[in-house]
Amino acid sequence: MEYKYIGKDAKRPSAVERITGKAIFVDDIRLPGMLYAKILYPKYAHAKILSIDTSEAEKMPGVVKVVTGKNIKHPFGDCLHDRLPMAVDKVRYIGEPVAAVIADTERHARAALSKIKVEYEPLPVYTDALDAMKKDAVLIHEHSEKYFYVTPLYKPTPGTNIAITYEIKKGDVKKGFEEADVVVEDEFNFHHMSSVAIEPHATIALHHLDGTVEIWTANVGPFAVREQVAEFFGKNISDVRVHIPHIGGCFGYKSDPGIEPLVAYIASFVPGRPVKLRLTRKEDFTSTFIGRGIRARVKVGATKDGKLTALEETLYLSTGAYADTGSNILIVAVQTSGGVYYFPNAHVKGYSVYTNTPPVGALRAYGHPEAEFAIERIMDMLARKLDMSPIELRKKNYITDGKTNVVGEKFKKSDGDLFKCTESVLEAIPPKVEVKEDENYLYGVGYAGLIKAPKAATFASKGCHIKFNVDGTVSLNMAGGDVGQGLWTVARQIAAEALKMPPEKIKVYNEIDTQYSPWEWQTVGSMFTFQGGNAIIRAANKAIDALKRNASLVLKRDPDMLEYDGEYVYDRSYPDVKVAVKDICRGYVTEDGTTIGEVVDVTSYFRLPGVQGPDPETGMGRTGGSYTMGFQGCKVKIDRRTGKVYIDHFATSIDVGKVIFPKGAEAQVLGGVLMGIGETLMEEVRFKENGEIANPDLIRYKLPRIEDLPGKQTVKFIETPDAVGPFGARGLGEHPMIGVAPAILNAIYDAIGYDFKEVPVTQDMVKKVLEEKGLTVKDKEE
């Protein structure tokens, strides 16, 4: 089908103000009477707080108030109420706030921190789930069974550091392994990393004298922030207002309420004065959410002809000091454990385990990369044991029309064509390298499938407010946070197509305000195009119906006899009988001044259709709702002298249903692949034995740079229209990262014959293997 506006390149609505530096971020905001906060962090990652003396700090110049956690009465959270905005009685990780100084300047606040005296009783520190699960481990949360859990799905194990246990049971896994001719099992580890957005966290909170609370913050879940702050203070939700200006990147760790409850708590001690807290880059590493941190023990069985028979897997998430934001990541990883493959029998169990590290939260693709890293690595291992092509093995076991994933969801043709994606990648990067090695380099190719669902709360919804103006233009208001992914562009293109008018006539508002914006759960899960697009179409249809009702009064025709083309409403039999949209969008003023009709101002919502919570006993259920599948491949060359891995060529093919914004879609893939290269070859939040982060800065925490870009990238989109998606479109934002790590590690094996089973795979690790295998060469100067 030919479309006029979608599938075409477009100008980004916010491009000019971002490029010229005129975009307003939280730290640009100055409010009358503003105060500033700085945070005191503990000396230990796990310790009892014996005493806090703030008397000297309170005497320092410019200090207005020193705040501790002694007034906190109860924990808060979304899925699991175990979080505290500030430490009470004990600290559980090195970045946990112990006290805060409020002063007239940041400088004065910072100077006063050193005057706060805290006595601690150190406790054992655990940075890995397996250590924290040992029988003699000291409890990080002594009474986790007393916390509030929103659903029976979240099952703590009292008397242990296990915060959540979740499992799925499909078929008969014992019988599945009995039917297998070949069994492969191994362990894989995905270390912690950080989102490292260009804008560190910042929040302003103001407790008005009438008891209401106003917050300005960089977060893509403003309504979640509003609800949790209201709950924490025992206020009506309507008494909390949250503003979201421009956001300087997210990648996950600005998805859930983070520092907002902390700043709101601090500001409650100075009612009538706004308080700003902006984190340094170090604090952004140590005191906000980190990601990944999942260890997977995997066992798969297959017949000698390559048919998969069973999957058995255990996942361990080192969830950090608090499990509220990590619990769903563990659940999603379990539900995604089978990847793009059909397993008739599966038993997968996951543990979310408290550790003395920063809490784990969302990080691009939310549990999918961890699980699919393990399954895609072991598929290559299985192929070798079967003496079968890894491509052939994958194709033989893809989830196709009528087959089910590990949670029992049945797939249909409109969910995408994984075979076409595979062929697209193989055309770009054939399975055999032309030259296996030369004097300087070793070469290899590797591949991985990918699949992702939104994995949202069953009530998750996106809203759209469309208001027609008297000149026929449209104001479009949504609560989706544009963090660089081009959300506002996509919204305007979908609205233009649905309303049959040029994008230039549609203004997408770019500031989110919970007082005016339509309710939205969170801008997460790569759901905006799918959910938000449908909300736009629904609102557009409502608006068109209202225009037709108004026109029917003017043209004296039944509404179902009328057509709309973006500029006029007209009689389909007599097109000359028409009325301009601009003349009826606020009703129609007759010759004698009487106004008839309605104001065209509508709101509509859309949530994932048919999504349900998994069965508490089996873990099975319709938990995804919409899936996007794809395939990725890469060709690597490895320097025989240094061990450095170069990505010569990386290819990605994803079935997106329908491309809405081509340049934006391609940029999502290019950026996602580079981010995936970072987490595969260099990025890791490293912990010392005492729980301190060893590299909380951009010197020691290595990010990919321009020289780490692939020598060539190929991006191809397949368009199998989704049955429900807007104009057939599916989500795309997080997907390009999912297959990067296993594809690269599969390629490294192809090059050097060694199986790395954890990421990141650093240059030193590769060089050590080359030396052990006698694959290095000396510099010519030597």
N, C-alpha and C positions, 0 to 999 in steps of 0.2 A: 504493500500500500504506500502511495506517495503522501508524504507529509510536507507541509509548507514551512514549518519552523523547527520541528525537532529533527535531529539527525544532521543539522546544519551547524556550522561554527557561529559563535555569537560573541559579543563583547561582554566581559564580566562587569556587572553593575557597580562593583566596589573598586574597580581597577585603578581609577584615577586617584582617589583619596589614599589608597594604600601606596601607590607608586610615589606620590608626592609627599608622603609622610603626614598627611592631614587626618588619617584615620585615628579615632580616639580609642585608646586602650585604658585599662583600669588605672595604670600608673600615671596617665595624663590627667586624671580627674582630680581637681582641687575643690574642696567644699569648705564653706565658712566654718571657722572654729575647729578645723581638722587637727586631730592628734595622731601620734604615730606609735606603733608598738614594735617591740623587739622581743625575741623569745630566748629564754634560758633553756638549754638542753642538758641532759644528764652526762655524768662522767662514765656511766656504766650502761650497758645494753639491757641489763636485768638486775634490779636491785630494789630493796625496800627503802622507802623514804622515811627516815627516822625523825628529821626535823627540817624546817625551812625558816630561816631568819631573814626578813626583808627590811628590817629597821634602817640599816645603813643606806640601802638603795633608795628608800623613800625620801631621804634627806638630800639626794643628789640634785644638782641644778636642772630645772625644767621638768622634773618628774611630777606627774599628776597622781599616778596610782601604780601600785605593784600588785599583780594578781596571781593567785595560786589556785590549785584545783580543789581546795578544801570545801568550797561551797557547792560542788557538783553532787547532785543527789542520785542520779541514775544514768546508766549508759544509753546510747541511742544507736540507730542503724536503720537499714532498709529491710534486708532479709533476716538479719540476725542482730539483735540489740546487744552488741558487745563493745562498742566503741566509746571512747571518752575524748572530749576536746582537749583535755589537759590531764596530766597524771594525777591520780589520787592514791596515796599510800604506797604505790610502787611504780617503777618504770619498767617498760617491757621492750623498748628498743632505743637505740642511741639517738634517734631523732625525735623522741617524744617530748612535747613541751612540759616543762616542770614549773615554770613561772613566766610571767610576761611583765614588762615595764611599759607603761603608757606615759609618753612625754610630749613636750611641745615640738621636738624635732627627733628625727631618727638618731642623730648623733648623741643627743642627751639620753635617749632610751638605751642605746648601745653601751654607753659609758656606765650606766647604772647596773647593768647585768652583772658585772664583776663583783659588785658589792653584796649580791645575794649569797647567803651561806646555806648550803644544803649538806646534811649528813646522810650517808647511805649505808646500807648493809648489802654488799654485793651477793648476787645469786648466780648459779650456773647459767651459762649462755649457750643457746642452741641456734645454729644458723641453717641447719639442714633437717628436713622432716624426719629422716631415718634416725637421727640422734634424739630428736625430741620425742619420738615414739618409744624409746627404750623404757623398760619397766621401771628403772630407777630414776627416770628423768623427773626433775622438779617441775611442778605445774606452773605454767605461765599464767593461766586463768584458773584459780582454785575452785571455782564453782560455776563452770560453764553450763552445767545442766539447768541453772536457774535463769539463764538468759531467755529473753522472749524470741521465739522462732515463728516466722509468719506461716510456715507450712510444715507438716510432718515429714516432708522430704528432707529437711535439714535435721540430721540425726547426730548429736554429739555423743561422745563416749565418756561418761562421767569418770572422774579419777584419772584421766589421761590428757595429753595435749592434742588429742584428735577432736577438732572442732566440728567437722562434717564427715559423714560417711555416706556414699551414694553408690549404688550398683545397678547394672542392667543384666537381665537374664533373658536370653532369646534362644529358643529351641533347647536342645540337649547337648551341651558342650562336651560332655564325656563321650557320648556316642559319636560326636563329630571328630574327635581325635582318634577314636577307634577305627573310623573309616579312612583316616589319613594314611598315606604311604610315606609321607615326608613331614617332619615337624621341625620348625626352626624357632628358637627362642633367644632373646637377648634383652639387654637393658640399655635405655637411652636417657640422656639427661639434657634438659634445656635450661641453662643457667638464667639467673635474674638479669634483667636489663632495665633501662629507664626510657621513658618516652622522650625526654630531652627536647621539649618544644622550645622554640626560639624565645618565647615569652615565659619567664618563670611565673609561678603562681603569685597572685596579688588579689587582695580583697579589701573592701571598705564596708564597715558596718556602722549603722546609726540607730540607736534606740531613741525614738521620739518620746517626748514628754507625755504623749497621750497613750503610751504603751505599745505602739506599733513599732515594727522593725523594718528598716530599709537596708538593702545590701547591694553593692556593686561588685561584680566578680567576673573572672574569666572561667566559665564553666558551661558545658553544653547540656547540663541538666538543671536549668533554673527552677523548674517546678519541684524537682526532687530536693534541691537546696531549701526551697521555701517550706516544704512539708517537714523536713527533718529539723530545721531550726524552730518551726512552730511547735513541733512535738517536744523538743528538748526544753523549751521554755514554758510549755503548757499553754500556748496561745492558740487562738483560732488561726487557721491557715490564711484566712483573708486579712489577718493583721500583719502578715509578712509580705514584703514586696521585694522582688529581686530584679535587678537590671543586669543585662549582659551587653556590654559594648563590643567592639571588635575583639577577636580572640587571636592571639599570636601562636597558633598551632595547638594541637591537642595530642593526637596519637593514642589517646586512651586515658591518661592520668588526670584529665579535667572533665571526666564523664560523670563521676560520682561526687557527692559532697565531700570536699577534702578539708581545706583550711577554713571554709566558711563558718561551720559551727564554732571553731576556735575563736575566730575574730568576733563573731556575734557574742560569744561568752565574755570575751575581754571587754568589748564595748558596753556590755550591760552594767559595768562598774562606773561608767561616766555618761549617764543618760543625757541626751541633748547634744552630745559632742560626737561627730563622726570619727572613727578610728581606722587608720589604714595600716595594713601589714603587707609588705612586699618581701618575698623571700629572695635571698641571694641564690646564686647558682648552686653553691654547696648545700644550702637548705633545701633547694629543689630536689636534690638527690637524696638527702638523708631524711627529710621530714614529710615527703609526699609519697604517693603510691609508686611502687615499682611493679614490674611485670614479669611474666613467665615463671620460672622456678619449679618446673614439673619434671619429675623422674618417672619413667615408664618402663615396666617390666612386661614384655610382650611375648606371647607364644602363639604361633599360627600353624595350622595343619592344612595339607593339601594332598589330593590324589596325584599319582604319577603323571597324569596328563595336565596337571596344573589347576584343577578345580579346587577352590578353597572350601574347606569343610568346617573349620572352627577357629575362633579367636578367644584367647584367654589373656586378660591384661589387668595389671594393677598400676594405678597412677598415684603418685605421692606429690602433693602440692605443698611446698614450704610457704605457707600463706602469710607469714609475718605475725606481728603482735596482735592483730585483730583480723577476724575472718569474715566480717560482713561483706566486704567488697570482693573477696577472693572466692567465696563459697560458690557463686554461680559459674566462675571460671572453671573450677574443678568439675562441676556438673556438665558444663558444655564440653569440656575435653573428653569426659567419659562418653557422652552422647555422640561425639565425633570420632571415636577411636577407630572405627572401621574405614574411615576415609571414603573414597569413591568406590569401595568394593563391597560385593554381596557376600556376606557370611550367613549361612543358614543357621549357624549355632554360635552364640557368643555369650561370654560371661566376663563383664568388665567391672572392676571395683575401684573406687577412688577415695582417697583420704585427703582432706584439707587439714593441715597440721599447724598448730601455733608454733612459731619460731620467734627468736629475738631479733627480727629484722623489720624494716619498714613494711607496712601492710601491702599485700599484693592487690593491685586493682587492674582495671582494663588496660590492655596494650594492644594495639592494632591487630585485630582478628580474634582476640578474646577466646583463648583456649584451643582454637583450631590449629594454629601452627605447631603447638606442642604435641598434640595427638597425631597429627598427620605427618610430622617429622618422623615419629616412631614407625608408623605403619608403612610409609613410603621407603624408609631405609630397609625395613625387614622384607619388603616385597622384592627388592634387589637381591638380598641374601637368599631368599627362597628360590628365586629364579636361577641363581648359580647352583644351588643344591639340586634343582630339577634339571639342570643343564638345558635351560630354556631361555629364550630372549626375554629380558625384562618387559619389553613392550608387549610381546605376545601374552605373557602372564597377566599383565594388567588388563589388556583388552578382553581376555577370557573371563574376567571377574568383575567388570564394571557393573555398577548398579544401572540397569536399563529399565525400560518400560515394564511395569508390573512387578519388579523386584523390590525388596525392602532393605532399608539400612539397619544398623544394629539396634535401633529403638523401634523398629517395626513399621516405619513410615513407607508407604508404597509410592514408588516413583512413576511418573507418567512422561510421555514424549515431550510435553511442553515444559518439562523441567530442564531441558537442554540436551545438546548432542555432544557427548564427551568424545565420541569417535572422531567427529569433525575437528574438534579442538586438538586431539592427538595428532591427526594427520597434518594439520597446519604447522604444528611445531616440528614434526619430523621433516617436512619440506624445507624448513629453515635450517634445522640442525639434524642431519642424517645420523643414524645410530652408530656408524663407523667413522672414526677420525681418519683423515687422509694419511697423516704421518703420526705414528705412536710416540716417537721421541726423536730428538735431534741432539746436537752437541750441548745446547743450553736449556732445553725445556722438555718436560714430559706432558703429554696431551691426553685428555679424556673427555667423554661426554656422559651426561647423566640426565635423568628425567624424573618428574613427579607429577601426579595428579593433584587436584585440589577441589575442595568443595566447602561451601560455607552457607549457613543459614543465619537469619537475624538473631535467633536465640534470645528473645526478649520476654519480658513478663507478659502473661496472656492478655492483660488489659492494656498493654502498650498501644498508644495511639498517637497519630499526628493530626493536627488541626490546620485548617486554612480559612482565613477570613478574606472575602472579596467584597470590595466596596466600589461601586460604579460612581464616578464623579460626573458633574453636570456637563462637562465637555466630552463625555464619552470615554475618557481614560479610566484606568482601573488602579486602585490601590490594593496591593496584596500583602497580607500580614501573616507571618507564620512564626513559630517559636524554634525553628531549626537553626542551630548554630553553624555558621560558615567558618570553618577553621582552616580554610585554604582549599577545600575540596571542590569548590565551585557550586555550592548548594543554591545560592541565589540565582545563578545563571540557569541552572537546570529548572528551578521553580518558575522562572520567567518564561523559559521556552515551553514548558508543559502548559502553563497558563495561556500563552499565546496560541498554542495549537488548539486548546480546549475552547477558548473564547473567540477564536478565528480573527485575531487582530494582531498587528505587528508588535513585537516585544517592546518597542520604544514607547508604546502607549500604556505599558504596565510598569508601575513602580513597586519594587519589592523592598519593603522596609527592612533595614539591616540592624536595628537595635531591638533586642528582645527585652520585654518588660512584662512581668507576670501580671501586672495590673491591666494590661491591654492586649497582650498577645494571646491567641487561642491556646488552650492547654495542649501540652505535648509531654510525653513521658521523658525521653532523653534523645538527643541526637547521637545515637549509637547503633552498632550492629549493621552498618551499611544499609539502613532501612529507609533513608529519606526519599530516594528516588521511587522506591516501591510504595511505601506508605504515604509519604508526603505527596507524591505525584497523584496517587488515587484520591487523596483528600482534595487536591486542587481540582481534579476533574469533577468530583462530586459537587464541590462548591460552584464551579463554573456552570454545571448543569442546573443547579438550583437558581443561579442568577439568570440564566437564559430562560428558564421556565417563568421566572418573575417578569422578565421583559416581555415575554409572550402574553402573559396575563394582562399586563398594562396595555400592550398593543391591541389586544382583543377588544378592549373598551373603546379605543380610538378608531380602529378600523372596522369595528362591528363584525368581527369574525370569531369563530371559536378558536381557542388557543391551539388546538391540534391541527388546525388548517394553516398555521403560520410557520414560516421559516425565519432563521436568523443567520446573518452572514458577518457579524462583527460590527457592521456599521448601520444596518437597517434590520427591522423586522417587517416581513412582507407576506402577502398572500401567495402561497406556492402556485396557485392556478393563475393569478393575475399579479405578477411581480411588480407592476407599476403601482399597485395599491400597497403603500409602505409608509413607515414612520421611522424617523432617525432614532437610533439608540439614545443619543444625547438628549433627545426631547422627552424620553419616557423613563429614564433611569431613576428619577426621583418622583415618579408619578407624571401625569400629563396635565398641563395647564390649558384649560379650554379657553375659547374666545372671551367668555365673560369673566374669566379669572378663577373659575372653580377648578380645583385640582382633583383629579381622579387617579386611582391606582396606588401602588405601594412604592416605598423606597427600596431600591435594589441594593441590599446590604446583607450578605449571607455568610454563614459559617458552616463548615462541614468537617467531618472527621473520618479517619480510616484506621482500622487495626488489622493485624494479621488474621486472615480468615481461618477459623477452625482450629487455632492453636490451643492446646490443652496442657495442663500440668501432667508430668509423667506419673504413672502408677507408683505409689509409694513402695510396693512390694517388688515389682519387676523392673521398675525404671522405664517401662515402655510407654509410648504414646506419641501423639502428633505434636512434636516439640519444635519443629522448624517452621513449617508453613510455606516458606519459599526458599528454594535452593539455587545457588549459582555454582556452576561447575566449570572446570578448566584444566589445562595441562601446561606444564612448563618444562623447559629443557635448557641445558647450558653446555658450552664447550669451555673447558679450562685449559690453561697452560701453567705449569708449575716450574718455577726457576730452580734449577738443580743446584745452584750455588747457595741461594738464600732461603729456599722453601716458600717464597711468596707465591700465593695463588692469584693468578690473573684470570678474570672472566673475559675470554675472547669474544664470546657471543652468548647472549641470553635471549630466549624466545618465550613468549607468553601468548596463549590463545585462551580466551574466556568466552563462554556463551552468555552474553549479557541480555539476551532477548531482543532488545532494541537499543541502539546507541542514541542517546538524547543529545549529548554535547561532545562531538568527536574529539576535539583538541583536549578537552577536560578529561575525557575517558582515557585517552592515550597518556596524558600527564600523570594520571592516577597510577597507571601501570608502571611507567618509567620510574616514578618516585618510590612506589611500593617495592619494586625490585631492588633499587639501591638501598632502601632501608633494610630489606631482607638480607642483602649482602653484608650490611653492617652487623646484623645480629648473628650471621653465620661465621664471619671471619674475624671479628674484633670486639664487638660490644659485650660487656659483662660488668655488672655491679659486683665487685669483689669484696668479700667480707674477711676481716681478720678474725682470729679465734675469739677475741673479746667482743665481737659484734660490731666493731667500727667498720665503716666503709673505707676501703683502702684507696679508692679513686673517685672522690666526689667532686670532680672538676673536669673541664673539657680539655685538659692536658693529658691526664692519666686515663680518663674514660674515652676510649677511641671511637670516633664516629667516622663513617666513610667520607672521603673527600673526593674531589673531582677526578683525581688520578685512579680512584677505585671504581669509577664508572665502567661498565662493560665496554669492550672495544666496539661492539655493535649490539643494538637491541632490536628485536623484531616483535611487533605487537599486532596481533590479528584478533578481530572480534567475530564471533559466530552469532547469528541472530535467529534463534528459534523462539518466536514470541511466547512469552509467559501467558498462561491462561488468565491470570488475574492482574498482572502488572500493568502500569499505565502505558498505554500504547505498546504493551508487550514487554516493557523493560523490567530488568531485575537489578539487584544491588551489585556494586562493583568495588567500593572504596577500599576495603581491607584485603580483598582477595589476592592481589598480586604478591603479597608477602608469603602466602601459605606454603607454596611449593618450592620456595627459593632454597631454604636450608637443605632439604633432602636432595634436591636436584644437584646442588653443588657438591655435597658429600658423596653422592653416587658417582659424580664425575671424577672426584678425587680418587675414589677407589679404582675407577676405570684407568686412571693415569698411573697410579703407583701401587695398586693392589693392596691397599690397607683400608680397613673399615674404621673410620672415626664414628663414635657413637654419642658424641656430645657436641654442643656448640657453646661458645665459639671455638672454631678450629684456628688457632693462631699460627702465625708464620713459624714461630719456634717449635710448635708441635709438629708441623709438617717437616721442618728441617731435621728434627730428631729422627723421624721415621725414615727419611731419605738416607740418613747416615747409617741407621741400623740395617737397611736393606741394600746398602752399597750403591745407591742411585745418585749420589752427589758427584759433582765434578769440581775441580779446583779452578780458581781464577787463573787466567793465562799468565799474570804477573808472577804467580807462585811457581 
